[in-house]
Amino acid sequence: MKDFETIYEAYGKDIYCFLLKLTNYQSDLAEELTQETFYQAYLSIARFKNESSPYTWICSIAKNVCFK
């Protein structure tokens, strides 16, 4: 898998937009949740098994962070 900085650069804006929609366009909350999403992804990157795309994996984390 790519290094983490590359993953953030590739998907950061998309995850923010995804979370923006999930939070009913609350930009501050979406930004905070984006940071938490990538923090959680960083902590669990060793468990990523390439069974899905990195984007799908991070979206799943984002959804769980948002609904938590």
Secondary structure, 3 states (H helix, E strand, C coil): CCCHHHHHHHHHHHHHHHHHHHCCCCHHHHHHHHHHHHHHHHHHHHHCCCCCCHHHHHHHHHHHHHHC
